[in-house]
Amino acid sequence: MSLILPKRTVTRRQLLQLSGLSGLGLFLGGCGSTLFSNTVGQMFEPLNQNIEALLLSQKPVPEFPLSAIEPDKLLINTYKFTPDINPAEFRLTIDGEVSHPMQLSMADVKKFPLTSMVIRHVCVEGWAAIVQWGGVRLRDLLALVQPKSSVRYVYFKSADGYLESWDIASAVHPQTLMAYQKNGAPLSANNGAPIRLASPVKLGYKQSKWVTQITLVSNLLPAKGYWEDQGYEWFGGL
């Protein structure tokens, strides 16, 4: 049975519900798939040619088997405090230089396919831990808001006041997640619940916990990030 969509309008909520059909297909909806033609194509076109090229050229970082997980080695670093967040009331704001700013509940986020990866989390302080993270690819969330072609950077604001900024290439890497699971279990409050950044392409201080707002911009602001503003390297890549 084929899926028939109305010709004129599809709400972003409906698109969230359909997102399980194709993560990359959503992001590159104008590059061959006819499923969303005439309905989603005009609203959710490919981000822009530069980001499209990044998606097609990126290679995944080698991952580890489940047997390699080191459950006791991931240390808890707290910036100021562990915020008390009610998951039922939580909203993730995605805004900035985008066509369709959005606020997503955790129920909305969990409508996307669950992506799981076992990677090494590396801290600039000299320790590391192999962790399994589960969540939604950040690039799938960014596809919904349709960033402007000028976007080059992504800012992450956290409930504890922590600020971080990334380059767009790292943000749309296929293994950059907004994670809500750790080692197969729901993320705990001290590890960043309800949702945090997790990626094998960045050092630990770049992987913000308790993320409440994602803002896309074309230029870095004077404030680049909590640690970066104190002299840490901005890129923080592995």
C-alpha positions as CSV (number, residue, x, y, z in Angstrom):
1,M,0.0,0.0,0.0
2,S,1.5,3.4,-0.9
3,L,1.4,6.3,1.4
4,I,-0.6,9.3,0.1
5,L,0.1,12.7,1.5
6,P,-2.1,15.8,1.0
7,K,-0.9,18.0,-1.8
8,R,-0.8,21.3,-0.1
9,T,0.1,21.1,3.6
10,V,2.0,18.9,5.9
11,T,2.5,20.1,9.5
12,R,5.9,19.8,11.1
13,R,4.3,17.5,13.7
14,Q,3.2,15.2,10.9
15,L,6.7,15.3,9.5
16,L,8.1,14.3,12.8
17,Q,5.7,11.3,12.8
18,L,6.9,10.4,9.3
19,S,10.6,10.9,10.1
20,G,11.1,7.2,10.9
21,L,10.8,6.4,7.2
22,S,14.1,8.0,6.4
23,G,16.5,10.1,8.4
24,L,18.8,11.0,5.6
25,G,15.9,11.1,3.2
26,L,14.4,14.0,5.2
27,F,17.6,15.9,5.1
28,L,18.1,15.4,1.4
29,G,14.4,15.3,0.5
30,G,15.0,17.1,-2.9
31,C,17.7,14.6,-4.1
32,G,15.8,11.7,-5.6
33,S,13.0,10.7,-3.2
34,T,9.5,11.2,-4.4
35,L,7.8,10.4,-1.2
36,F,7.7,14.0,0.0
37,S,7.5,15.7,-3.4
38,N,5.0,18.5,-3.8
39,T,4.2,18.5,0.0
40,V,7.5,18.6,1.9
41,G,9.9,19.5,-0.9
42,Q,9.1,23.2,-0.9
43,M,9.2,23.6,2.8
44,F,12.1,21.2,3.7
45,E,14.5,21.5,0.8
46,P,18.1,20.5,1.2
47,L,19.8,22.9,3.6
48,N,22.2,24.2,1.0
49,Q,24.8,22.9,-1.3
50,N,27.7,23.3,1.1
51,I,26.0,21.3,3.9
52,E,24.8,18.8,1.3
53,A,28.4,18.2,0.2
54,L,29.4,17.7,3.8
55,L,26.8,15.0,4.3
56,L,27.9,13.1,1.3
57,S,31.6,13.3,2.1
58,Q,31.6,12.5,5.9
59,K,32.9,9.2,7.0
60,P,31.9,7.5,10.3
61,V,34.4,7.1,13.2
62,P,35.0,3.5,14.0
63,E,32.9,2.3,16.9
64,F,33.3,-0.4,19.6
65,P,31.4,-3.6,20.4
66,L,29.0,-3.6,23.3
67,S,31.5,-5.7,25.3
68,A,33.9,-2.8,25.3
69,I,31.7,-0.5,27.3
70,E,33.4,0.9,30.4
71,P,30.4,1.8,32.7
72,D,32.5,3.1,35.6
73,K,34.9,5.3,33.7
74,L,32.7,8.1,32.6
75,L,33.3,10.8,35.2
76,I,30.7,13.5,36.1
77,N,31.9,17.0,35.5
78,T,29.4,19.7,36.6
79,Y,29.7,23.3,35.4
80,K,27.7,25.0,38.2
81,F,24.9,22.6,39.3
82,T,22.7,19.8,38.2
83,P,19.5,21.4,37.0
84,D,16.1,20.0,38.1
85,I,14.2,19.5,34.8
86,N,10.8,18.1,34.5
87,P,10.9,15.9,31.4
88,A,7.2,16.3,30.7
89,E,7.5,20.1,30.6
90,F,10.9,20.2,28.9
91,R,11.1,21.9,25.4
92,L,14.1,21.9,23.1
93,T,14.2,25.2,21.2
94,I,15.9,25.2,17.7
95,D,16.2,28.7,16.3
96,G,18.5,31.3,14.8
97,E,19.0,31.8,11.1
98,V,16.4,29.2,10.1
99,S,13.1,29.3,8.2
100,H,11.1,27.3,10.7
101,P,12.1,27.8,14.4
102,M,10.7,25.1,16.5
103,Q,10.2,23.8,20.1
104,L,10.2,20.1,20.6
105,S,9.1,18.0,23.5
106,M,10.9,14.9,24.4
107,A,7.9,13.0,23.0
108,D,8.6,14.7,19.7
109,V,12.3,13.9,19.8
110,K,11.6,10.3,20.5
111,K,9.5,10.0,17.4
112,F,12.7,9.9,15.4
113,P,14.5,6.6,14.9
114,L,16.7,5.7,17.8
115,T,20.4,5.8,16.8
116,S,22.8,4.0,19.1
117,M,26.6,4.1,19.0
118,V,29.5,2.9,21.2
119,I,32.3,5.4,21.2
120,R,35.2,6.7,23.2
121,H,34.4,9.8,25.2
122,V,37.7,11.7,25.6
123,C,38.2,14.4,28.3
124,V,40.7,17.2,27.9
125,E,41.8,16.4,31.5
126,G,43.4,13.2,30.3
127,W,40.8,10.4,31.0
128,A,38.6,8.5,28.6
129,A,35.7,6.1,28.7
130,I,33.9,3.9,26.2
131,V,30.2,4.7,26.3
132,Q,27.1,3.6,24.5
133,W,24.9,6.6,23.6
134,G,21.4,6.5,22.2
135,G,19.3,9.3,20.7
136,V,18.5,11.2,17.6
137,R,21.0,12.4,15.0
138,L,21.3,16.2,15.4
139,R,21.3,16.6,11.6
140,D,17.7,15.2,11.5
141,L,16.5,17.8,14.0
142,L,18.3,20.6,12.0
143,A,16.6,19.4,8.8
144,L,13.2,20.3,10.3
145,V,14.0,24.0,10.9
146,Q,15.6,24.5,7.4
147,P,18.8,26.5,8.2
148,K,19.6,29.4,5.9
149,S,22.4,28.9,3.4
150,S,24.7,31.3,5.4
151,V,24.8,29.1,8.5
152,R,28.3,28.0,9.6
153,Y,28.0,27.6,13.3
154,V,25.7,26.1,16.0
155,Y,25.4,27.3,19.5
156,F,24.1,25.1,22.4
157,K,22.7,26.6,25.6
158,S,22.1,24.4,28.6
159,A,19.8,24.6,31.6
160,D,22.7,25.3,34.0
161,G,23.9,28.3,31.9
162,Y,26.7,26.4,30.1
163,L,27.4,27.7,26.6
164,E,29.1,25.9,23.7
165,S,29.5,26.5,20.0
166,W,30.4,24.1,17.1
167,D,31.2,24.2,13.4
168,I,28.3,23.1,11.2
169,A,30.3,20.2,9.8
170,S,30.7,18.6,13.2
171,A,27.1,19.3,14.1
172,V,25.8,17.4,11.0
173,H,28.2,14.5,11.3
174,P,26.2,11.3,11.1
175,Q,27.5,10.3,14.6
176,T,26.6,13.5,16.4
177,L,23.6,12.7,18.6
178,M,21.3,14.5,20.9
179,A,21.4,11.6,23.3
180,Y,18.7,10.6,25.9
181,Q,20.2,7.2,26.7
182,K,23.5,6.0,28.1
183,N,24.6,2.4,28.1
184,G,21.1,1.3,27.1
185,A,19.3,3.0,29.9
186,P,17.6,6.4,30.2
187,L,20.0,9.2,30.7
188,S,20.4,10.2,34.3
189,A,20.2,13.8,35.6
190,N,23.9,14.1,36.4
191,N,24.8,12.8,32.9
192,G,22.6,15.5,31.2
193,A,19.0,14.4,31.2
194,P,16.7,14.8,29.5
195,I,19.0,15.4,26.5
196,R,22.7,16.1,25.8
197,L,25.3,16.2,23.0
198,A,27.3,13.1,22.3
199,S,29.8,12.7,19.4
200,P,33.1,10.9,18.6
201,V,34.4,14.0,16.8
202,K,34.6,16.4,19.7
203,L,36.4,16.5,23.1
204,G,34.2,16.1,26.2
205,Y,34.0,19.8,27.1
206,K,32.2,20.4,23.7
207,Q,29.5,17.9,24.5
208,S,27.0,19.9,26.4
209,K,24.6,18.4,28.9
210,W,21.0,19.5,29.7
211,V,20.7,21.2,26.3
212,T,17.6,23.5,26.1
213,Q,18.4,25.6,23.0
214,I,20.2,25.1,19.7
215,T,20.8,28.3,17.7
216,L,22.2,28.4,14.2
217,V,24.3,31.4,13.1
218,S,26.5,32.5,10.2
219,N,29.1,34.1,12.4
220,L,30.6,33.3,15.8
221,L,29.5,35.6,18.6
222,P,31.9,37.3,21.0
223,A,31.1,34.6,23.5
224,K,32.2,31.3,22.0
225,G,31.7,29.0,24.9
226,Y,32.4,28.7,28.7
227,W,35.8,27.0,28.4
228,E,36.8,28.6,25.1
229,D,36.3,32.1,26.6
230,Q,38.9,31.0,29.2
231,G,41.5,30.0,26.7
232,Y,40.5,26.4,25.6
233,E,40.8,25.6,21.9
234,W,37.5,26.5,20.2
235,F,37.4,23.6,17.7
236,G,38.0,20.9,20.3
237,G,38.0,18.1,17.7
238,L,39.4,14.5,17.8
